[in-house]
Amino acid sequence: MRILLSNDDGVYAAGINVLRRFLSQLGEVFVVAPDREKSAASHSLTLHRPLKVKEVEEKVWAVDGTPTDAVILGINKLLPEKPDIVVSGINDGPNLGDDITYSGTVAAAMEGTILGVPSIAVSLAVAGYKNFEVAAQIAVKVVQWVAERKLPQGVLLNVNVPDVENIERIRGVKWTRQGRRIYTDYIYELKDPRGNVYYWIGGIPVDDERLGNDSNTDIEAVKKGYVSITPIKLELTDFDFLEKVKGEEIKLW
């Protein structure tokens, strides 16, 4: 198996290096990842400047761009042949619910999917242990499953693993739907040493029962100690709404 490994935490992050070691038992692993942290880069591309690529070691490249840039370069330029699978992660933190719209980790898997390669994103819901080895063991199992079963066209898997002391603490695996996850919108207004105002966007997730996160959501599964696997479609059209309104006219004059 030929595996392209990327992430949004950067090529030197602990998660990607642990995952590389574990995935090596399945085949040939190539790493193409940002040269620094690009968390919350979403599915952004670098279009207004050239990209620089550094070969850190054999089969490992650092790209001074986004996770999406890295996957595009990996598939179309750097790898000798098209990979059999793209794996993005292991992210240092969860990518649950609405997180996926911001996530560079998920975006790397999205780009792999767009380019016709089965892809998964793997994240660790860090809770004190930072046990990337457990998440890597889970990732190996999911990659094997994808290799045997294949994925529908335009679908990727978003995998979130509870951060536990050892794999025996994992309660099982659940196939889940995307939940709702919102954040308190803290915007810090600060001043630099020269008196210029700048802003820092922050916030913490809000656990509100009104969001409708039942036991079938990724958020609740991870909270209860299960690995969550959510199939994500690239097709964003709301077909139910389209069916209701496609006969309606909007007058332009």
N, C-alpha and C positions, 0 to 999 in steps of 0.2 A: 504494500500500500504506500502511495506517495501522499504525504500529508503536508499541507501548508498551514503553519501556525502563526497567528498574529494576536494582537491585543490592543488595548488603549492605555495601559499602564507603562508602556515602554519596554524596549528590548532587554533591559537589564532587570526588570521586575522579577520578584521571587516567583509569582504565580506562573509566568510563562516558562521559566526555566525548570520548575518542578514538572510542569506538564510536558515539556519537551522530553525530559528523562523518561517519563512513563509511556509516552506515545511511541518512543523509539522501539519498544517491544513489538509494535504492530507493523513497522516498516520504516521507510526513509522519511525523516522529518526535516523540512526546510522552515526556517524562521525568517519572516519579513515583518518587521514591526516598527512603530515610531521610535525615534531615538530618545524620546523623553515622554513624560506622562501627557496624555491627550484625553483625559477623562472628560465626559460630556461633550466630546467633539461631534457627536451624532454622526450623520452620514455626509459630512462635509468633505469637499474636494479642494485641493490647492490648485488654483487656476491662474493666479496673478504673479507667480514667481516660479523659477525653476526648482525642481526637487533634487536634493543631493542624497546619494546612497553610499553608505560605507559598509564594506564587508568586515564585520567584527571578527568573525572566524569562519571556518568552512561551513557553508550552508546556513549562515546567519548574517542577515543584513539589517542595518539600522537606516530608517528613512526619516528625513527631517520634515515630515508631513503628518497627515492624519491616518487613522487606521484604514480608512477607505483607500487613500493613496497607496498604502503599503500592500493591500490585497491586489489592487489593480496592477501594480508593478510586479508583484510576485507571480501572478498568473500569466501576465502578458509579456514579461521581459526577463525576470531573474531566474525562474525555475526552468530546467531543461525541457520539461514536459508539463502538460496540464496536470494539476494534482487530482487525486481521487476524492479528496475531502478537504474542506477548510475548517479549522478549529480556531476559535477566538477565545482567549482567556489564559489563565484563570484570572478573572477580575477580582481585585481586592475590594470586595463589597458586593452587595446584591444588585441585580438588575430585574426588579419586580414591578409588575403593574405598569404605570405610566413612565417608569424609568426608561423603558425601551426606546421612547421617543428621543431621549437625550443621549443614550448610551453609545459610546464609541465601540465598546465590545460587541454589542449586537449589530452595529453598523458594519463592522468587518465581516460578520457572517452574512449580512444582507448583501454585501457586494459580491461575496463568493456565490451566493444564490443567483444574483443577477447575471453573473458570468457563467452560469450553468454548472456550478460545482456544488454538490451536497455540502451543507454547512451547518455548524452548530456553534452556539455561544455558551460559554461556561463561566459562572460566577460563584464566588464564595460569600455567603451571607455572614461576614466576619462578626464574631461575637466574643473574641478574647483569645481563642486558640491560634487563629490564622493557620489552620491545618490544611495547607494546600495539597498535601499528599492524599488526604481523603477525597478531595474534589477531583484530583488527578485520577484516582482509581475509578471513580464514577465516570469520568470522561472517557476512559478507555472502554468501559462497558457500553457507553452510548455510541461511541465511534464504531464499535463492533456491530452493534444493533443496526446502525445506519448502513454499514457495508453489506449486511445480509438482507435487509428489508428494502433499502433505498428510500428516498423521500419524494413526495409529489413535486412536480415542477412548481417553482415559485414559493416553496415552503422551507423554512429553516426551523431548527429547534433551539429554544432558549432554556438552558439548564441552570437551575439555581440549587446550590448545595448548602445545607446547614453547616455551620462551623462547629465541629464536635471534636472531642478528645481522640476518638478512634472510630473506625468505620462501623464497629458493632453498635455504636450509638445512633446510627441512622435507622429510622423506623421503617423505611421502605422507599419506593418510588411511586409518585403519583403523576398521571397525565392531567394537566390542569389548563384552565383558561386564564387569560390575562386579567388580573385584578385592577383595582383602583388604588393609586398611591399618590397622595398629594403632600406638599411640603409647606411649612410655614415660610412665608416669603420675607425673610429678614434681609434688608438692604442696609448695610453699614455705611454711613457717610463719615469719612475720615479725612485728615489733612496730612500731606507729606511735609517734610522738613522746611519746605519753602512756602508753606501755607496754601498750596493748591489742593482743592477738594477732589477726592476720588471715592469711588464706590466699590464695595465688595458684596457680591451676592452670596447669600448662604441660606440656611434653613434646615430643618429636621423633619422627617416624615411624620405625618399626623395619622394616628390610628383612630378612625372615626367609623363607627358601625353603620352610619348612614351611607357609607361608600359602597356597601353591598358586597363585602368580601366574604363570601361563604366558603365552605370547606372545599369547593371545587376550584378555588383560585390559587394562583402561584403564591400569593402572599400568605394565605392561611396554611398551605401545605408546608412551606418552609418554617413558619412559626411553630408548627406542631412536630417538627423534626423529620419531615419527609423531603426527599429530593423532588423538586418540581421540574417537570419537562413540559413546556408549552409550545405547541406548533404555531409558528407565526407566518402569516401570509403576507406577501408583498403587495398583493392586490388590495387596494384601500377603498374601492368603490362600495358604497352602501346600496346594495341592490334592492333591498326592501323599500328604501326611500325613493330610489330611482323609479321603481315600478309605480309608486303612487303619483309621482309628479311628471313623468315623461310625457303625458298628454296635455299638461298645462302650458298655457302660453304666457310669456312675459313680453308685454308690449314695449317696444323701443321708441315709439312715437305715437 
